[in-house]
Amino acid sequence: MLIGAELAAWLDDGDRQRAGRAAVDAFVDRWKIHPLTMDLRRELKAMAVPTAASVLAAAERMMQRTGDLNELFADLIPAALADPFFRPPLVAVGSDIADGFVLYDDPSVTVSVAVTSADALAAKKSGARGASSIHFTGVSVAFRLIKSGGVTISLWEAPEAGADFVGERRGKCRLVGRRRYEDGEWILLDGRSQSFVIEHVESDMVCLQAAVKVGGAPLTLEYDSRTLDYVGASSADESASRVQIMVSLLRLMGRRDAAPVIADLLDIPSFSARWHIMRELLALDADAALPHLRRFAAEDPHPEVRAAAARTLDMFFAHTVKDAASCHA
Amino acid sequence: MTIDIANIPELDTVIGMHGSVKQTEVGGPVCMGVLIGIALLIKGEDIRVNE
């Protein structure tokens, strides 16, 4: 591997590396007890039942404290200028058009700061290949546009996805507004039914954002950006998706001994995960699955699960009904 | 009885796994990192800086 002279000097200088780590540790110690994070943590802990609205309101109060946020970056910039290998002790996040850092994270909310590149956005829009979507993330979000970059944003709405979600009934999303935003403005979104599209930006945008992790929708939704038709949904429940993968793995491994554990997972709230687990259990141990399948056919809250369970009973277990009937006769 | 999973009916409404998308986002909340929280949850405690 070829490395530059500056990196080679840094790699050979243990004292310099230790000094860099010490600067990072010192920053972390200051940041942990900084009023900005302490106050938000205290406020969230004091909530008996955190809701999306109450968590978002607390995060908004943090995002309004411009002086404290400036202090944070004033603390980081000299260290970064002094040492090209200084690595800010904040989680870096980004996408194809934005780069940023997480400022605060706990089980209820993530607050971050990010720069959205006007050039990257222009390249994304002009170089687009294939269909694209308007995404409804299912979570409540607040954006504070520190520097708006003269952005023009369109706002969109679609019906919220509930536990009885059926894809074919979704229809289209609809435009509810479009306007230019100035420095300091806020965008507040209930991602269960609202979304936005960046139509145009004149220069890079800098924004704070809070994404709330409680009270969200069970699904994220996509609508085609040209036809506005519904095109698909994904689970917003990470644990349910992980369970699906693990249950599939157990079935592929032929672990019939896991059938009781898998049966215990059949009451998972996600209807698609419930049916996924049922299919795996049927393939792994049909006898163990049968009583649960009958229950699904009779009383599952989702109409497609009830219908699929009834079809499955008819396809594979019709003889058991006949056998039982002939025994009674 | 053995049942081939390929023969078991599927739901008409297809739901993708967590984090999956059907099409690229046109430039909205996902592009601006709204799914950050989800990514953090996947990676776990070790990358939380404020605990």
Boltz contact constraints between the chains, C-beta under 6 A:
constraints:
  - contact:
      token1: [A, 37]
      token2: [B, 50]
      max_distance: 6.0
  - contact:
      token1: [A, 89]
      token2: [B, 49]
      max_distance: 6.0
  - contact:
      token1: [A, 90]
      token2: [B, 49]
      max_distance: 6.0
  - contact:
      token1: [A, 91]
      token2: [B, 47]
      max_distance: 6.0
  - contact:
      token1: [A, 93]
      token2: [B, 33]
      max_distance: 6.0
  - contact:
      token1: [A, 93]
      token2: [B, 36]
      max_distance: 6.0
  - contact:
      token1: [A, 95]
      token2: [B, 31]
      max_distance: 6.0
  - contact:
      token1: [A, 95]
      token2: [B, 33]
      max_distance: 6.0
  - contact:
      token1: [A, 97]
      token2: [B, 31]
      max_distance: 6.0
  - contact:
      token1: [A, 98]
      token2: [B, 32]
      max_distance: 6.0
  - contact:
      token1: [A, 98]
      token2: [B, 33]
      max_distance: 6.0
  - contact:
      token1: [A, 104]
      token2: [B, 50]
      max_distance: 6.0
  - contact:
      token1: [A, 105]
      token2: [B, 40]
      max_distance: 6.0
  - contact:
      token1: [A, 105]
      token2: [B, 48]
      max_distance: 6.0
  - contact:
      token1: [A, 110]
      token2: [B, 36]
      max_distance: 6.0
  - contact:
      token1: [A, 110]
      token2: [B, 37]
      max_distance: 6.0
  - contact:
      token1: [A, 112]
      token2: [B, 36]
      max_distance: 6.0
  - contact:
      token1: [A, 114]
      token2: [B, 33]
      max_distance: 6.0
  - contact:
      token1: [A, 131]
      token2: [B, 23]
      max_distance: 6.0
  - contact:
      token1: [A, 132]
      token2: [B, 23]
      max_distance: 6.0
  - contact:
      token1: [A, 132]
      token2: [B, 24]
      max_distance: 6.0
  - contact:
      token1: [A, 132]
      token2: [B, 26]
      max_distance: 6.0
  - contact:
      token1: [A, 133]
      token2: [B, 23]
      max_distance: 6.0
  - contact:
      token1: [A, 133]
      token2: [B, 25]
      max_distance: 6.0
  - contact:
      token1: [A, 135]
      token2: [B, 25]
      max_distance: 6.0
  - contact:
      token1: [A, 135]
      token2: [B, 28]
      max_distance: 6.0
  - contact:
      token1: [A, 135]
      token2: [B, 30]
      max_distance: 6.0
  - contact:
      token1: [A, 137]
      token2: [B, 29]
      max_distance: 6.0
  - contact:
      token1: [A, 137]
      token2: [B, 34]
      max_distance: 6.0
  - contact:
      token1: [A, 141]
      token2: [B, 34]
      max_distance: 6.0
  - contact:
      token1: [A, 166]
      token2: [B, 13]
      max_distance: 6.0
  - contact:
      token1: [A, 167]
      token2: [B, 13]
      max_distance: 6.0
  - contact:
      token1: [A, 195]
      token2: [B, 28]
      max_distance: 6.0
  - contact:
      token1: [A, 196]
      token2: [B, 28]
      max_distance: 6.0
  - contact:
      token1: [A, 197]
      token2: [B, 26]
      max_distance: 6.0
  - contact:
      token1: [A, 197]
      token2: [B, 27]
      max_distance: 6.0
  - contact:
      token1: [A, 197]
      token2: [B, 28]
      max_distance: 6.0
  - contact:
      token1: [A, 198]
      token2: [B, 27]
      max_distance: 6.0
  - contact:
      token1: [A, 211]
      token2: [B, 34]
      max_distance: 6.0
  - contact:
      token1: [A, 211]
      token2: [B, 37]
      max_distance: 6.0
  - contact:
      token1: [A, 213]
      token2: [B, 37]
      max_distance: 6.0
  - contact:
      token1: [A, 222]
      token2: [B, 22]
      max_distance: 6.0
  - contact:
      token1: [A, 225]
      token2: [B, 26]
      max_distance: 6.0
  - contact:
      token1: [A, 231]
      token2: [B, 22]
      max_distance: 6.0
  - contact:
      token1: [A, 232]
      token2: [B, 22]
      max_distance: 6.0
  - contact:
      token1: [A, 233]
      token2: [B, 15]
      max_distance: 6.0
  - contact:
      token1: [A, 234]
      token2: [B, 16]
      max_distance: 6.0
  - contact:
      token1: [A, 234]
      token2: [B, 20]
      max_distance: 6.0
  - contact:
      token1: [A, 235]
      token2: [B, 15]
      max_distance: 6.0
  - contact:
      token1: [A, 235]
      token2: [B, 18]
      max_distance: 6.0
  - contact:
      token1: [A, 238]
      token2: [B, 18]
      max_distance: 6.0
  - contact:
      token1: [A, 238]
      token2: [B, 41]
      max_distance: 6.0
  - contact:
      token1: [A, 241]
      token2: [B, 17]
      max_distance: 6.0
  - contact:
      token1: [A, 241]
      token2: [B, 18]
      max_distance: 6.0
  - contact:
      token1: [A, 272]
      token2: [B, 15]
      max_distance: 6.0
  - contact:
      token1: [A, 275]
      token2: [B, 11]
      max_distance: 6.0
  - contact:
      token1: [A, 279]
      token2: [B, 5]
      max_distance: 6.0
  - contact:
      token1: [A, 279]
      token2: [B, 8]
      max_distance: 6.0
  - contact:
      token1: [A, 282]
      token2: [B, 3]
      max_distance: 6.0
  - contact:
      token1: [A, 282]
      token2: [B, 8]
      max_distance: 6.0
  - contact:
      token1: [A, 283]
      token2: [B, 3]
      max_distance: 6.0
  - contact:
      token1: [A, 283]
      token2: [B, 5]
      max_distance: 6.0
  - contact:
      token1: [A, 286]
      token2: [B, 1]
      max_distance: 6.0
  - contact:
      token1: [A, 286]
      token2: [B, 3]
      max_distance: 6.0
  - contact:
      token1: [A, 304]
      token2: [B, 11]
      max_distance: 6.0
  - contact:
      token1: [A, 304]
      token2: [B, 12]
      max_distance: 6.0
  - contact:
      token1: [A, 304]
      token2: [B, 13]
      max_distance: 6.0
  - contact:
      token1: [A, 308]
      token2: [B, 9]
      max_distance: 6.0
  - contact:
      token1: [A, 308]
      token2: [B, 11]
      max_distance: 6.0
  - contact:
      token1: [A, 311]
      token2: [B, 9]
      max_distance: 6.0
  - contact:
      token1: [A, 312]
      token2: [B, 8]
      max_distance: 6.0
  - contact:
      token1: [A, 312]
      token2: [B, 9]
      max_distance: 6.0
  - contact:
      token1: [A, 316]
      token2: [B, 3]
      max_distance: 6.0
